[in-house]
Amino acid sequence: LAGSRFSVVTTLDVSTPILVENIEAYGLGGSLGKVRAAGVPVLALENEPDASASKVFDEIGRAQREDDIQSVVLGCAGMSHIPARAGPEVTVRLIDGVKAAVQIGALL
């Protein structure tokens, strides 16, 4: 819905294989640039919001430069604060999965 190709930025490397598997199972593997881990534990998103946001934005930047994408899906509900912190260096659409699900669900 938000571009022909996307990447996912998630928390830790351990999450990557299951996210790739789920994306492929839903038939979206052909649109996937890459699933990337920012190296941020989930609790750090809440307890260390500045440091964790910096790491997430570093990974978003790599995705923009390397993955030929139009959007980045934030792969953790704890990243809901990330889009509000985005500056002009973020040139792709950031998709918060929780917000997107609620908005789509409201249409149904």
All heavy atoms as an XYZ file, in Angstrom:
776
protein
N       0.810     -1.210      0.000
C       0.000      0.000      0.000
C       0.847      1.265      0.000
O       0.343      2.327     -0.311
C      -0.922      0.030      1.236
C      -1.997     -1.053      1.307
C      -2.705     -0.997      2.656
C      -2.960     -0.930      0.172
N       2.133      1.144      0.382
C       2.968      2.345      0.531
C       4.271      2.212     -0.253
O       5.335      2.553      0.234
C       3.244      2.595      2.008
N       4.192      1.723     -1.476
C       5.380      1.571     -2.305
C       5.550      0.130     -2.731
O       5.037     -0.789     -2.102
N       6.290     -0.064     -3.787
C       6.438     -1.416     -4.321
C       7.440     -2.266     -3.541
O       7.379     -3.483     -3.584
C       6.848     -1.355     -5.790
O       8.071     -0.657     -5.940
N       8.372     -1.624     -2.824
C       9.364     -2.371     -2.034
C       9.508     -1.762     -0.652
O       9.412     -0.557     -0.483
C      10.719     -2.379     -2.735
C      10.758     -3.308     -3.935
C      12.120     -3.334     -4.609
N      13.250     -3.597     -3.741
C      13.658     -4.798     -3.340
N      13.003     -5.872     -3.716
N      14.721     -4.936     -2.564
N       9.760     -2.622      0.314
C       9.918     -2.177      1.698
C      11.007     -2.980      2.378
O      11.349     -4.077      1.949
C       8.604     -2.331      2.477
C       8.195     -3.774      2.669
C       8.534     -4.455      3.834
C       7.491     -4.449      1.689
C       8.167     -5.779      4.015
C       7.117     -5.780      1.849
C       7.454     -6.446      3.021
N      11.556     -2.427      3.427
C      12.423     -3.156      4.347
C      11.785     -3.074      5.726
O      10.897     -2.253      5.963
C      13.833     -2.558      4.385
O      14.561     -2.945      3.240
N      12.246     -3.927      6.608
C      11.784     -3.934      7.994
C      12.992     -3.636      8.877
O      14.065     -4.193      8.667
C      11.189     -5.308      8.385
C      10.800     -5.332      9.857
C      10.002     -5.650      7.497
N      12.811     -2.747      9.836
C      13.830     -2.519     10.860
C      13.236     -2.999     12.173
O      12.194     -2.507     12.607
C      14.262     -1.041     10.937
C      15.192     -0.823     12.127
C      14.954     -0.616      9.643
N      13.911     -3.979     12.761
C      13.446     -4.570     14.005
C      14.481     -4.348     15.109
O      15.435     -3.598     14.921
C      13.109     -6.065     13.797
O      12.436     -6.558     14.957
C      14.345     -6.889     13.502
N      14.308     -5.014     16.204
C      15.158     -4.804     17.369
C      16.462     -5.592     17.295
O      17.523     -5.018     17.104
C      14.392     -5.180     18.647
O      13.859     -6.506     18.491
C      13.257     -4.203     18.911
N      16.401     -6.896     17.438
C      17.593     -7.734     17.541
C      17.654     -8.765     16.416
O      16.622     -9.159     15.863
C      17.607     -8.454     18.894
C      17.641     -7.548     20.124
C      17.470     -8.370     21.400
C      18.931     -6.746     20.171
N      18.857     -9.232     16.118
C      19.068    -10.222     15.057
C      18.224    -11.481     15.236
O      17.831    -12.099     14.252
C      20.546    -10.630     14.987
C      21.421     -9.566     14.362
O      20.969     -8.874     13.432
O      22.576     -9.424     14.814
N      17.943    -11.847     16.460
C      17.184    -13.061     16.727
C      15.786    -12.989     16.091
O      15.193    -14.025     15.766
C      17.107    -13.350     18.250
C      16.249    -12.327     18.967
C      16.639    -14.756     18.512
N      15.266    -11.799     15.871
C      13.935    -11.624     15.293
C      13.918    -11.756     13.774
O      12.862    -12.000     13.181
C      13.388    -10.238     15.655
O      13.369    -10.048     17.038
N      15.063    -11.604     13.154
C      15.124    -11.529     11.697
C      14.582    -12.764     10.983
O      13.741    -12.629     10.092
C      16.566    -11.211     11.252
O      16.941     -9.965     11.839
C      16.683    -11.111      9.754
N      15.007    -13.979     11.319
C      14.528    -15.150     10.560
C      13.007    -15.333     10.593
O      12.402    -15.633      9.564
C      15.237    -16.336     11.215
C      16.409    -15.745     11.922
C      16.003    -14.360     12.322
N      12.395    -15.142     11.740
C      10.947    -15.331     11.821
C      10.202    -14.240     11.056
O       9.176    -14.503     10.439
C      10.455    -15.437     13.291
C       8.992    -15.881     13.355
C      10.620    -14.124     14.027
C       8.746    -17.283     12.902
N      10.734    -13.026     11.058
C      10.096    -11.963     10.282
C      10.177    -12.263      8.791
O       9.188    -12.088      8.066
C      10.719    -10.607     10.608
C      10.392    -10.064     11.994
C      11.215     -8.811     12.284
C       8.917     -9.769     12.122
N      11.331    -12.712      8.317
C      11.468    -13.078      6.899
C      10.490    -14.202      6.561
O       9.793    -14.146      5.540
C      12.920    -13.491      6.573
C      13.011    -14.087      5.180
C      13.859    -12.300      6.708
N      10.422    -15.195      7.417
C       9.510    -16.324      7.201
C       8.056    -15.853      7.128
O       7.298    -16.286      6.244
C       9.691    -17.328      8.340
C       8.926    -18.615      8.167
C       9.226    -19.581      9.306
O      10.407    -19.880      9.538
O       8.250    -20.028      9.955
N       7.655    -14.984      8.039
C       6.279    -14.479      8.040
C       5.983    -13.652      6.798
O       4.901    -13.763      6.200
C       6.014    -13.642      9.288
C       5.894    -14.483     10.532
O       5.671    -15.694     10.468
N       6.055    -13.866     11.686
N       6.917    -12.803      6.387
C       6.725    -11.969      5.197
C       6.551    -12.846      3.966
O       5.664    -12.605      3.135
C       7.904    -10.985      5.044
C       7.831     -9.921      6.154
C       7.918    -10.339      3.654
C       9.114     -9.134      6.347
N       7.371    -13.876      3.848
C       7.249    -14.796      2.724
C       5.935    -15.569      2.787
O       5.273    -15.763      1.769
C       8.452    -15.728      2.681
C       9.718    -14.989      2.268
C      10.984    -15.834      2.343
O      10.916    -17.000      2.810
O      12.037    -15.316      1.946
N       5.521    -15.991      3.973
C       4.270    -16.740      4.133
C       3.062    -15.904      3.723
O       2.075    -16.446      3.221
C       4.117    -17.218      5.580
N       3.141    -14.591      3.923
C       2.048    -13.703      3.533
C       2.131    -13.287      2.067
O       1.353    -12.461      1.603
C       2.013    -12.467      4.435
C       1.408    -12.747      5.788
C       2.189    -12.693      6.932
C       0.060    -13.059      5.921
C       1.644    -12.954      8.185
C      -0.492    -13.325      7.162
C       0.300    -13.269      8.282
O      -0.235    -13.537      9.519
N       3.094    -13.843      1.332
C       3.198    -13.571     -0.094
C       3.862    -12.258     -0.449
O       3.734    -11.782     -1.577
N       4.599    -11.668      0.484
C       5.220    -10.365      0.243
C       6.731    -10.441      0.070
O       7.408     -9.416     -0.003
C       4.877     -9.409      1.391
C       3.386     -9.107      1.551
C       3.136     -8.332      2.826
C       2.870     -8.350      0.349
N       7.269    -11.656     -0.017
C       8.711    -11.826     -0.134
C       9.307    -11.111     -1.334
O      10.420    -10.589     -1.263
N       8.603    -11.051     -2.435
C       9.097    -10.386     -3.633
C       9.202     -8.878     -3.493
O       9.896     -8.232     -4.272
N       8.528     -8.315     -2.509
C       8.564     -6.868     -2.267
C       9.544     -6.480     -1.163
O       9.752     -5.296     -0.919
C       7.166     -6.366     -1.880
O       6.261     -6.598     -2.933
N      10.117     -7.466     -0.516
C      10.996     -7.216      0.621
C      12.398     -6.851      0.171
O      13.015     -7.579     -0.604
C      11.058     -8.459      1.520
C      11.989     -8.388      2.729
C      11.521     -7.307      3.710
C      12.060     -9.749      3.412
N      12.880     -5.707      0.673
C      14.270     -5.358      0.473
C      15.124     -6.199      1.403
O      15.880     -7.062      0.972
N      14.952     -5.984      2.696
C      15.733     -6.709      3.696
C      15.094     -6.514      5.070
O      14.493     -5.483      5.332
C      17.169     -6.160      3.719
C      18.123     -6.915      4.583
C      19.543     -6.413      4.389
C      20.488     -7.240      5.221
N      21.884     -6.847      5.018
N      15.239     -7.504      5.920
C      14.898     -7.341      7.332
C      16.201     -7.026      8.042
O      17.172     -7.768      7.944
C      14.226     -8.596      7.918
C      13.988     -8.407      9.412
C      12.908     -8.885      7.208
N      16.216     -5.907      8.744
C      17.423     -5.407      9.401
C      17.190     -5.293     10.900
O      16.113     -4.909     11.325
C      17.754     -4.012      8.865
C      18.039     -4.002      7.385
C      18.152     -2.558      6.864
N      18.827     -2.541      5.606
C      20.146     -2.561      5.453
N      20.930     -2.563      6.499
N      20.687     -2.565      4.252
N      18.212     -5.611     11.667
C      18.140     -5.467     13.124
C      18.987     -4.268     13.549
O      20.118     -4.110     13.094
C      18.642     -6.728     13.802
N      18.422     -3.435     14.406
C      19.108     -2.233     14.880
C      20.005     -2.507     16.090
O      20.722     -1.614     16.534
C      18.082     -1.151     15.226
N      19.941     -3.711     16.629
C      20.752     -4.024     17.805
C      20.258     -3.345     19.066
O      21.039     -2.987     19.941
N      18.947     -3.192     19.166
C      18.329     -2.510     20.304
C      17.409     -3.481     21.032
O      16.435     -3.962     20.453
C      17.490     -1.296     19.821
C      16.765     -0.651     20.976
C      18.351     -0.296     19.090
N      17.678     -3.800     22.285
C      16.736     -4.623     23.046
C      15.398     -3.897     23.192
O      15.352     -2.661     23.289
C      17.413     -4.783     24.410
C      18.855     -4.486     24.165
C      18.887     -3.474     23.058
N      14.337     -4.656     23.214
C      12.991     -4.073     23.268
C      12.837     -3.105     24.442
O      12.314     -1.994     24.276
C      11.920     -5.183     23.331
C      10.534     -4.591     23.539
C      11.954     -6.010     22.054
N      13.285     -3.487     25.625
C      13.120     -2.608     26.787
C      13.908     -1.305     26.654
O      13.528     -0.285     27.228
C      13.505     -3.337     28.069
C      12.543     -4.434     28.499
C      13.056     -5.125     29.760
C      11.148     -3.886     28.716
N      14.973     -1.301     25.874
C      15.745     -0.071     25.667
C      14.938      0.969     24.899
O      15.157      2.169     25.058
C      17.047     -0.372     24.929
N      13.991      0.515     24.081
C      13.145      1.468     23.349
C      12.381      2.376     24.313
O      12.167      3.551     24.037
C      12.170      0.729     22.434
C      12.808     -0.004     21.265
C      11.814     -0.977     20.645
C      13.330      0.978     20.236
N      12.016      1.812     25.462
C      11.297      2.586     26.475
C      12.242      3.231     27.483
O      12.087      4.390     27.846
C      10.304      1.689     27.218
C       9.474      2.441     28.243
C       8.429      1.560     28.896
O       8.072      0.509     28.357
O       7.969      1.948     29.991
N      13.238      2.475     27.930
C      14.121      2.957     28.998
C      15.220      3.900     28.516
O      15.730      4.693     29.304
C      14.752      1.768     29.724
C      13.717      0.899     30.407
O      12.645      1.362     30.765
N      14.033     -0.368     30.576
N      15.612      3.778     27.276
C      16.672      4.616     26.696
C      16.209      5.129     25.336
O      16.778      4.785     24.301
C      17.955      3.801     26.542
C      18.456      3.186     27.825
C      19.541      2.141     27.572
O      20.248      2.229     26.542
O      19.677      1.245     28.405
N      15.159      5.946     25.295
C      14.549      6.314     24.009
C      15.485      7.074     23.067
O      15.433      6.856     21.853
C      13.339      7.164     24.405
C      13.602      7.610     25.805
C      14.459      6.558     26.432
N      16.347      7.932     23.578
C      17.232      8.690     22.693
C      18.287      7.798     22.056
O      18.494      7.822     20.840
C      17.895      9.852     23.439
C      16.893     10.903     23.882
O      15.838     11.035     23.230
O      17.162     11.586     24.889
N      18.961      7.000     22.867
C      20.010      6.112     22.354
C      19.427      5.056     21.424
O      20.016      4.754     20.373
C      20.756      5.452     23.506
N      18.285      4.505     21.792
C      17.691      3.470     20.943
C      17.185      4.063     19.632
O      17.361      3.457     18.564
C      16.573      2.730     21.678
O      15.516      3.590     22.024
N      16.595      5.246     19.673
C      16.122      5.888     18.436
C      17.286      6.153     17.500
O      17.175      5.966     16.281
C      15.381      7.177     18.757
N      18.413      6.555     18.042
C      19.589      6.811     17.219
C      20.010      5.550     16.466
O      20.309      5.595     15.261
C      20.729      7.317     18.096
O      21.892      7.513     17.330
N      20.019      4.411     17.128
C      20.388      3.151     16.486
C      19.364      2.747     15.426
O      19.724      2.253     14.356
C      20.537      2.046     17.525
C      21.751      2.203     18.408
C      21.848      1.068     19.397
C      23.069      1.220     20.282
N      23.184      0.110     21.247
N      18.093      2.950     15.731
C      17.043      2.623     14.761
C      17.191      3.508     13.521
O      17.119      3.024     12.382
C      15.640      2.750     15.394
C      14.548      2.620     14.332
C      15.449      1.702     16.483
N      17.429      4.801     13.724
C      17.594      5.701     12.577
C      18.859      5.385     11.781
O      18.871      5.539     10.554
C      17.556      7.166     13.006
C      16.160      7.652     13.254
C      15.782      8.078     14.513
C      15.222      7.666     12.236
C      14.487      8.510     14.749
C      13.926      8.093     12.461
C      13.558      8.520     13.721
N      19.907      4.920     12.437
C      21.095      4.482     11.700
C      20.732      3.346     10.744
O      21.156      3.329      9.581
C      22.197      4.016     12.652
C      22.877      5.161     13.386
O      22.703      6.337     12.996
O      23.591      4.865     14.374
N      19.944      2.415     11.217
C      19.556      1.270     10.385
C      18.585      1.682      9.291
O      18.644      1.181      8.162
C      18.972      0.159     11.252
C      19.090     -1.204     10.654
C      20.521     -1.605     10.329
O      21.426     -1.436     11.167
O      20.739     -2.106      9.202
N      17.694      2.621      9.594
C      16.793      3.146      8.563
C      17.613      3.809      7.459
O      17.334      3.639      6.270
C      15.772      4.132      9.174
C      14.768      3.373     10.047
C      15.052      4.926      8.082
C      13.889      4.255     10.916
N      18.640      4.539      7.842
C      19.518      5.182      6.862
C      20.196      4.161      5.963
O      20.280      4.346      4.743
N      20.680      3.060      6.541
C      21.299      2.012      5.733
C      20.278      1.405      4.767
O      20.591      1.135      3.603
C      21.922      0.941      6.618
C      23.270      1.356      7.182
C      23.982      0.208      7.897
N      23.546      0.023      9.264
C      23.906      0.803     10.286
N      24.694      1.824     10.092
N      23.470      0.563     11.493
N      19.066      1.210      5.251
C      18.020      0.655      4.387
C      17.733      1.596      3.217
O      17.594      1.150      2.073
C      16.746      0.405      5.201
N      17.663      2.880      3.494
C      17.413      3.865      2.425
C      18.516      3.807      1.365
O      18.235      3.877      0.167
C      17.377      5.296      2.996
C      16.169      5.605      3.799
C      16.190      7.015      4.362
O      15.144      7.539      4.661
N      17.325      7.660      4.525
N      19.760      3.703      1.796
C      20.904      3.725      0.875
C      21.095      2.415      0.120
O      21.536      2.431     -1.029
C      22.192      4.047      1.644
C      22.268      5.458      2.164
C      23.630      5.774      2.757
N      24.028      4.881      3.838
C      23.667      5.014      5.114
N      22.880      6.023      5.468
N      24.087      4.166      6.035
N      20.756      1.293      0.750
C      21.167      0.004      0.206
C      20.054     -0.886     -0.333
O      20.334     -1.805     -1.101
C      21.922     -0.777      1.297
C      23.160     -0.068      1.796
C      23.783     -0.740      3.009
O      23.372     -1.874      3.365
O      24.691     -0.120      3.617
N      18.785     -0.643      0.029
C      17.745     -1.641     -0.230
C      16.796     -1.324     -1.384
O      15.913     -2.133     -1.676
C      16.921     -1.883      1.043
C      17.748     -2.439      2.188
O      18.919     -2.800      1.964
O      17.217     -2.481      3.316
N      16.914     -0.176     -2.033
C      16.018      0.199     -3.137
C      14.550      0.071     -2.720
O      13.785     -0.712     -3.274
C      16.305     -0.649     -4.372
C      15.530     -0.180     -5.596
O      15.250      1.037     -5.704
O      15.189     -1.040     -6.437
N      14.170      0.836     -1.707
C      12.845      0.743     -1.086
C      12.138      2.090     -1.085
O      12.755      3.127     -1.274
C      12.960      0.249      0.369
C      13.926      1.157      1.150
C      13.392     -1.203      0.409
C      13.889      0.994      2.638
N      10.824      2.044     -0.838
C      10.025      3.250     -0.673
C       9.525      3.419      0.760
O       9.070      4.489      1.145
C       8.807      3.233     -1.620
C       9.155      3.351     -3.080
C       9.654      2.035     -3.665
O       9.100      0.980     -3.395
N      10.715      2.106     -4.454
N       9.589      2.352      1.544
C       9.111      2.444      2.921
C       9.879      1.488      3.830
O      10.478      0.525      3.377
C       7.603      2.148      3.000
O       7.313      0.875      2.484
N       9.831      1.818      5.114
C      10.408      0.969      6.161
C       9.304      0.660      7.159
O       8.655      1.567      7.688
C      11.588      1.660      6.877
C      11.979      0.895      8.144
C      12.786      1.786      5.948
N       9.101     -0.624      7.382
C       8.156     -1.070      8.392
C       8.931     -1.217      9.695
O       9.978     -1.850      9.738
C       7.516     -2.420      8.002
C       6.593     -2.921      9.109
C       6.774     -2.292      6.685
N       8.429     -0.595     10.744
C       9.049     -0.701     12.065
C       8.614     -2.021     12.670
O       7.421     -2.254     12.877
C       8.655      0.493     12.924
C       9.057      1.840     12.318
C       8.474      2.987     13.126
C      10.569      1.956     12.188
N       9.580     -2.900     12.930
C       9.289     -4.279     13.288
C       9.079     -4.552     14.754
O       9.275     -5.678     15.199
N       8.679     -3.552     15.509
C       8.413     -3.743     16.937
C       7.400     -2.699     17.382
O       7.553     -1.511     17.062
C       9.710     -3.611     17.730
S       9.486     -3.761     19.517
N       6.397     -3.126     18.124
C       5.394     -2.182     18.610
C       6.011     -1.111     19.503
O       5.501      0.000     19.596
C       4.293     -2.930     19.366
N       7.146     -1.420     20.128
C       7.837     -0.448     20.973
C       8.488      0.679     20.200
O       9.013      1.621     20.792
N       8.456      0.606     18.876
C       9.039      1.665     18.042
C       8.012      2.732     17.632
O       8.285      3.555     16.758
C       9.663      1.057     16.782
C      10.869      0.211     17.042
S      11.548     -0.413     15.482
C      12.961     -1.326     16.076
N       6.875      2.748     18.282
C       5.812      3.675     17.884
C       6.219      5.138     17.999
O       5.650      5.998     17.330
C       4.545      3.419     18.701
O       4.802      3.645     20.076
N       7.232      5.448     18.817
C       7.698      6.826     18.964
C       8.659      7.251     17.849
O       8.952      8.433     17.708
C       8.386      7.005     20.318
C       9.665      6.227     20.454
N       9.677      4.856     20.596
C      10.958      6.616     20.444
C      10.938      4.444     20.672
N      11.733      5.493     20.588
N       9.116      6.327     17.050
C      10.136      6.613     16.048
C       9.656      7.572     14.951
O      10.358      8.541     14.636
C      10.696      5.300     15.449
C      11.420      4.486     16.529
C      11.573      5.555     14.238
C      12.678      5.121     17.090
N       8.492      7.382     14.336
C       8.103      8.307     13.260
C       8.060      9.779     13.692
O       8.448     10.663     12.921
C       6.714      7.816     12.847
C       6.749      6.356     13.160
C       7.546      6.268     14.445
N       7.643     10.043     14.911
C       7.566     11.430     15.386
C       8.947     12.059     15.543
O       9.080     13.286     15.543
C       6.813     11.494     16.713
N       9.982     11.251     15.651
C      11.354     11.741     15.817
C      12.093     11.881     14.488
O      13.237     12.330     14.462
C      12.142     10.792     16.716
C      11.677     10.785     18.150
C      12.418      9.692     18.924
N      12.182      9.795     20.336
C      13.106     10.153     21.232
N      14.326     10.420     20.867
N      12.804     10.231     22.501
N      11.467     11.446     13.415
C      12.146     11.451     12.116
C      12.409     12.868     11.633
O      11.558     13.746     11.742
C      11.310     10.698     11.085
N      13.593     13.065     11.109
C      13.974     14.348     10.535
C      14.001     14.265      9.019
O      13.617     13.244      8.431
N      14.484     15.309      8.375
C      14.487     15.364      6.910
C      15.398     14.332      6.259
O      15.266     14.057      5.065
C      14.957     16.787      6.605
C      15.672     17.235      7.832
C      15.030     16.521      8.979
N      16.314     13.745      7.025
C      17.187     12.714      6.465
C      16.434     11.410      6.181
O      16.908     10.566      5.428
C      18.381     12.441      7.390
C      18.033     11.790      8.698
C      17.471     12.740      9.764
O      17.436     13.974      9.555
O      17.059     12.234     10.823
N      15.253     11.250      6.747
C      14.429     10.072      6.463
C      13.582     10.397      5.242
O      12.686     11.227      5.296
C      13.539      9.690      7.670
C      12.636      8.523      7.313
C      14.393      9.357      8.881
N      13.910      9.734      4.148
C      13.252     10.037      2.874
C      12.262      8.966      2.449
O      11.642      9.090      1.393
C      14.308     10.227      1.764
O      15.082      9.029      1.658
C      15.216     11.410      2.090
N      12.123      7.925      3.250
C      11.149      6.878      2.962
C      10.005      6.990      3.967
O      10.143      7.608      5.019
C      11.788      5.468      3.035
C      12.847      5.297      1.971
C      12.348      5.181      4.418
N       8.894      6.382      3.630
C       7.758      6.359      4.552
C       8.055      5.378      5.680
O       8.513      4.266      5.444
C       6.507      5.924      3.803
C       5.282      5.825      4.717
C       4.062      5.539      3.935
N       3.801      6.725      3.127
C       2.787      6.855      2.300
N       1.938      5.873      2.142
N       2.621      7.960      1.620
N       7.810      5.798      6.903
C       7.938      4.918      8.062
C       6.560      4.397      8.426
O       5.616      5.174      8.579
C       8.547      5.680      9.251
C       9.947      6.226      9.047
C      10.431      6.925     10.309
C      10.918      5.134      8.632
N       6.471      3.094      8.566
C       5.182      2.466      8.856
C       5.241      1.809     10.231
O       6.008      0.866     10.445
C       4.820      1.424      7.780
C       4.732      2.120      6.422
C       3.517      0.717      8.139
C       4.579      1.182      5.258
N       4.446      2.323     11.141
C       4.267      1.728     12.463
C       3.171      0.678     12.314
O       2.020      1.015     12.018
C       3.870      2.823     13.458
C       3.447      2.293     14.813
O       3.600      1.085     15.083
O       2.952      3.102     15.613
N       3.529     -0.584     12.484
C       2.590     -1.674     12.256
C       1.339     -1.609     13.105
O       0.254     -1.943     12.632
N       1.464     -1.177     14.340
C       0.285     -1.085     15.214
C      -0.666     -0.018     14.693
O      -1.868     -0.265     14.529
C       0.696     -0.805     16.673
C      -0.524     -0.588     17.538
C       1.564     -1.930     17.216
N      -0.148      1.145     14.397
C      -0.992      2.232     13.879
C      -1.627      1.837     12.547
O      -2.812      2.089     12.321
C      -0.159      3.500     13.717
C      -0.949      4.691     13.232
C      -0.083      5.928     13.143
C      -0.882      7.113     12.609
N      -0.042      8.306     12.499
N      -0.829      1.217     11.676
C      -1.367      0.798     10.372
C      -2.494     -0.208     10.528
O      -3.521     -0.110      9.849
C      -0.236      0.229      9.518
N      -2.323     -1.173     11.426
C      -3.350     -2.178     11.639
C      -4.646     -1.559     12.159
O      -5.733     -1.917     11.712
C      -2.851     -3.247     12.603
N      -4.529     -0.624     13.078
C      -5.717      0.044     13.620
C      -6.413      0.842     12.529
O      -7.641      0.801     12.400
C      -5.333      0.936     14.826
C      -6.500      1.835     15.216
C      -4.894      0.078     15.997
N      -5.641      1.578     11.732
C      -6.250      2.380     10.676
C      -6.931      1.519      9.623
O      -8.039      1.840      9.174
C      -5.195      3.285     10.027
C      -4.767      4.400     10.940
C      -3.648      5.253     10.366
O      -2.789      4.776      9.645
N      -3.667      6.538     10.692
N      -6.294      0.433      9.221
C      -6.917     -0.459      8.236
C      -8.133     -1.140      8.842
O      -9.179     -1.260      8.208
C      -5.896     -1.481      7.707
C      -4.863     -0.753      6.814
C      -6.583     -2.598      6.924
C      -3.687     -1.590      6.410
N      -8.024     -1.581     10.100
C      -9.152     -2.213     10.763
C     -10.352     -1.292     10.879
O     -11.503     -1.734     10.767
N     -10.100     -0.004     11.048
C     -11.206      0.956     11.154
C     -11.956      1.106      9.835
O     -13.128      1.497      9.822
C     -10.671      2.312     11.601
N     -11.301      0.785      8.739
C     -11.934      0.883      7.424
C     -12.817     -0.314      7.115
O     -13.666     -0.245      6.231
C     -10.874      1.011      6.329
C      -9.983      2.241      6.397
C      -8.887      2.155      5.356
C     -10.809      3.510      6.217
N     -12.582     -1.403      7.810
C     -13.322     -2.654      7.497
C     -14.652     -2.757      8.171
O     -15.016     -2.254      9.095
C     -12.457     -3.860      7.860
C     -11.111     -3.908      7.145
C     -10.311     -5.100      7.644
C     -11.297     -4.024      5.651
